[in-house]
């Protein structure tokens, strides 16, 4: 029971910080500082290179959570992966992400979603492996509209 209360507390902390869970298109410095703030009271394993950052939440009072971010040469996040060990945790985070109004997520089939064009984000979930990814898309506006089936 304590594990579930801790993950709920973590979810509330993560949501209440005002920046959600999307790190794509943000600088490595900003991603790192936000993760440090969100995890400051939890045991984490952190691995960092010039092109990636991995935070592994491994606290005895919370469910495990893995966050992996990849960065381009300009040190901007171009890919993010959120991995979970429980079905309800995965669905809670995914549902929260899709509820973010500023992205205006639209389903393009299964657990694949496109944000509004100005955000240039693709979200892909894997319900069996309990993870989702966020990445930048390079579609033209016409290609984007075609994928969504709009004119």
N, C-alpha and C positions, 0 to 999 in steps of 0.2 A: 504494500500500500504506500509506503514511504517513497518508493521509486516512482510511482505514478504521480504523487504529489510534487515530487521534485521536478519531473519533466513538465508538469503543468506550470510550476513556478518559472522554469526556464523559458517555456513558451511565452508566458506573460512578460517576462523580462525582455525577451527578444522582440516581442511585438511592441512593448511600451517604450523602447528606446527611440522609436520614431523613424527608423530607417528600414524596417522590414528585413527580409532575408536575401534580397537581390544585391549581389556584389558586382555583377557583370557591369562593365562600363565605368567602374570606379578605380581609383589608383590603388596600388598595392599598399601604400601607406594608410589610406583610409580603410581598406578592408582589414588590415592587420589591427589598427587601433579599435575598430568596431568589435572585432572578435575578442580582443583582449578585454574590452569593457564588458561584453556580454558574458564572458567566461571567467571573470576575475575571482569569483568565489568557488570555482570548480577545478577539479584536477583535470588537466589536459596534457596531451602529448602534442607538441608543435614541431612540425618539420617545415623548413623554409629554404628555398633556393632562389636564384635570380628570377626564375620563371614560374614558381609555384609556391603555394602555401597550403598546408594541411593542418587542420585542427581536429584532434580526436578527443572527444569528451569521454573520459573514463573515470568518472566519479562513482563511488560506491552508493551514493544516494540517488543517482539518476540513470536513466537508460542511456546506452551508448549512442553517440551521434558523431558522424564523420562529415566534415566539410572540407572540400578540396577546391581550390581556386587556381586557375592557370592565367599567366600574364603574358602580354606581348612585349616587344622590345621597348615600348614606351612605358612599361610598367602599369598598363591598364588591364583590368580583369576582362578576359574574353570567354571564360568558361568557368562554371561553378557546378559542383556535384554535391548533393545532400543525401547521405546514406543513413538508414535507420535499421534497428534490429527488431522492431515491432510494427505490426500492421497498423495499429491505431495511431502510433506516432507518425508514421509516414503519411497516412491520410490526413491527419490533423495539420501537419506542416503544408502539405500540398493544397489542401482546402484553403488554408490561410493565405497562401501565395496567390491562388486563383481569385481570392476575394479582394485583393488589392485593386481598388478602383482605378488608380493612376495608370495601370497597365492595360486595362480593358481586354483581358485575355479572351481569345476566341478559339474554340476547338477546331482542329483540322483533322480530326479522326483519332479514335482511341484516347490515349493519354498524351496527345500532342497538341500544343497550344501556341498560337502566335499572339504577341502583344499588339497594341496599336502600332501603326507603322513608325511613328516618331521614336518609339523606344527600341525598335529593332531587336526584339528578344524572341527566342524560341525556347519553350519549356517542353521537355519530354520526360514523362514518368514511366517507371517500370514497376507495376503493381506486384509482380512476383519476386523481384530482387530487392524491393523496398528502397528505391532511390529515385531521385529526379535530377535532371540537369537543366541548366540555363546557359544559353549561348547566344552570341550575336548572329543575326542573319544578314545576308548580303543581297537580299532581293531588291529589285527595282520596285517602285510603287505599282507599276502595271503587273509585275510578276506576283507581288503580294496580293493584289486584288484578285488575280486569277486563282491563286491558291484558296482564297476565302470564298471564291465564287461570287464576287461583287463586281460592279462596273464602275 
